[in-house]
Amino acid sequence: MTPDLGITKKNLTEVHKILNKVLADGNVLYIKLRKFHWNLSGDNFMELHLLFEDQYDAVAEAVDAVAERISTLGGIAIGTTSEFAKESQLKETPGKVPDTQGMLKELVTDHEAIVKSLRDDLDKCEEDYKDAGTSDFLNGLMQKHEKMAWKLRKYLKD
């Protein structure tokens, strides 16, 4: 049964597209955090190992919430690595493992890209698609990514 939430079918379709893009970004970031967690070495190893683990756990929780939001709104959440790669704005580097500073820079850049995208998406959801609920949901997600970027940024050397 299609949900009757006061949002037109056309607008819901657009919101589903936005949320699936957010879902793709989250999954690509999750995989990257795992890769870096597994391949860390050097200074601050244990501290960063635990920080990356905290972040991939938080991202996994967020990804689940995004998929559930899609379902709540009557949509279908994408769920394959090929779909995630196609829909995500984040880039992967197969076969390459940066040094610790490179990992940190890449993760900060990814979080910041997600933040910027979420900022645009939450405005679209509220203003263009009349979905204040999803806008609020994306605002909370954006704040989590801002904080994760901040924590990583503190380890970067100028």
C-alpha positions as CSV (number, residue, x, y, z in Angstrom):
1,M,0.0,0.0,0.0
2,T,1.3,3.4,-1.0
3,P,1.7,5.7,2.0
4,D,-0.6,8.8,2.2
5,L,1.7,11.3,3.9
6,G,0.6,14.6,2.2
7,I,3.5,14.5,-0.3
8,T,2.7,14.0,-4.0
9,K,3.8,10.9,-5.7
10,K,6.0,12.9,-8.0
11,N,7.7,14.7,-5.0
12,L,8.2,11.3,-3.2
13,T,9.9,9.9,-6.3
14,E,12.4,12.8,-6.2
15,V,12.9,12.4,-2.5
16,H,13.6,8.7,-3.0
17,K,16.3,9.6,-5.6
18,I,17.9,12.0,-3.1
19,L,17.8,9.4,-0.3
20,N,19.3,6.7,-2.5
21,K,22.2,9.0,-3.4
22,V,22.7,9.6,0.3
23,L,22.5,5.9,0.8
24,A,25.2,5.3,-1.8
25,D,27.5,8.0,-0.4
26,G,27.1,6.4,3.1
27,N,28.0,2.9,1.9
28,V,31.0,4.0,-0.1
29,L,32.3,6.0,2.9
30,Y,31.6,3.0,5.2
31,I,33.7,0.7,2.9
32,K,36.5,3.3,2.8
33,L,36.5,3.7,6.6
34,R,36.8,-0.1,6.9
35,K,39.6,-0.3,4.4
36,F,41.6,2.5,6.2
37,H,40.8,0.9,9.6
38,W,42.4,-2.4,8.4
39,N,45.4,-0.8,6.8
40,L,46.5,1.8,9.4
41,S,50.0,1.9,10.7
42,G,52.4,4.3,12.4
43,D,51.8,7.1,14.8
44,N,48.5,7.2,16.6
45,F,47.7,3.7,15.2
46,M,45.4,2.6,18.1
47,E,43.8,6.0,18.5
48,L,42.9,6.3,14.8
49,H,42.1,2.6,14.5
50,L,39.4,3.2,17.2
51,L,38.3,6.5,15.7
52,F,37.8,4.9,12.3
53,E,35.9,2.1,13.9
54,D,33.6,4.6,15.8
55,Q,33.0,6.3,12.5
56,Y,32.2,3.2,10.4
57,D,29.8,2.1,13.2
58,A,28.1,5.5,13.1
59,V,28.0,5.5,9.3
60,A,26.5,2.0,9.3
61,E,23.8,3.1,11.7
62,A,23.1,6.2,9.5
63,V,23.0,4.0,6.3
64,D,20.4,1.8,7.9
65,A,18.3,4.9,8.9
66,V,18.5,6.2,5.4
67,A,17.3,2.9,3.9
68,E,14.5,2.8,6.4
69,R,13.5,6.4,5.6
70,I,13.3,5.4,1.9
71,S,11.0,2.5,2.9
72,T,8.9,4.7,5.2
73,L,8.2,6.9,2.2
74,G,7.2,4.0,0.0
75,G,10.4,3.8,-2.0
76,I,12.9,1.0,-2.8
77,A,16.4,1.4,-1.3
78,I,19.2,0.4,-3.6
79,G,21.4,-2.3,-2.2
80,T,24.3,-3.5,-4.4
81,T,27.9,-2.3,-4.5
82,S,27.5,-1.5,-8.2
83,E,24.5,0.7,-7.5
84,F,26.4,2.4,-4.7
85,A,29.4,3.0,-6.9
86,K,27.2,4.4,-9.7
87,E,25.1,6.7,-7.5
88,S,27.8,8.0,-5.1
89,Q,29.7,11.2,-5.6
90,L,32.6,9.7,-3.6
91,K,35.6,8.2,-5.4
92,E,37.4,5.0,-4.5
93,T,41.1,4.2,-5.2
94,P,41.2,0.4,-5.7
95,G,44.7,-1.1,-5.1
96,K,46.0,2.0,-3.3
97,V,46.4,2.6,0.4
98,P,47.4,6.2,1.3
99,D,49.6,7.0,4.3
100,T,47.8,8.1,7.5
101,Q,47.7,11.7,6.5
102,G,46.4,10.8,3.1
103,M,43.7,8.7,4.7
104,L,42.7,11.5,7.0
105,K,42.6,14.0,4.2
106,E,40.5,11.7,2.0
107,L,38.0,11.0,4.8
108,V,37.7,14.7,5.7
109,T,37.1,15.5,2.0
110,D,34.5,12.8,1.7
111,H,32.6,13.9,4.9
112,E,32.7,17.5,3.7
113,A,31.4,16.5,0.2
114,I,28.6,14.7,1.9
115,V,27.9,17.7,4.2
116,K,27.7,20.1,1.2
117,S,25.4,17.7,-0.7
118,L,23.2,17.2,2.3
119,R,22.9,20.9,2.8
120,D,21.6,21.2,-0.8
121,D,19.4,18.1,-0.5
122,L,17.7,19.2,2.7
123,D,16.7,22.5,1.1
124,K,15.3,20.7,-2.0
125,C,13.3,18.3,0.2
126,E,11.7,21.1,2.2
127,E,11.3,23.8,-0.4
128,D,10.9,21.9,-3.7
129,Y,9.3,18.6,-2.6
130,K,7.4,19.8,0.5
131,D,8.9,17.1,2.7
132,A,9.9,18.8,6.0
133,G,10.4,15.4,7.6
134,T,13.1,14.3,5.2
135,S,14.7,17.7,5.4
136,D,14.9,17.4,9.2
137,F,16.3,13.9,8.9
138,L,19.0,15.1,6.5
139,N,19.8,18.0,8.7
140,G,20.6,15.6,11.6
141,L,22.7,13.4,9.3
142,M,24.6,16.5,8.1
143,Q,25.4,17.5,11.6
144,K,26.8,14.0,12.3
145,H,29.1,14.2,9.2
146,E,30.2,17.7,10.2
147,K,31.3,16.4,13.6
148,M,33.0,13.3,12.1
149,A,34.9,15.6,9.7
150,W,35.9,17.9,12.6
151,K,37.3,15.0,14.6
152,L,39.4,13.7,11.7
153,R,40.5,17.3,10.8
154,K,42.2,17.7,14.2
155,Y,44.7,15.0,13.2
156,L,45.8,16.7,10.0
157,K,49.1,18.6,9.9
158,D,48.9,22.0,8.3
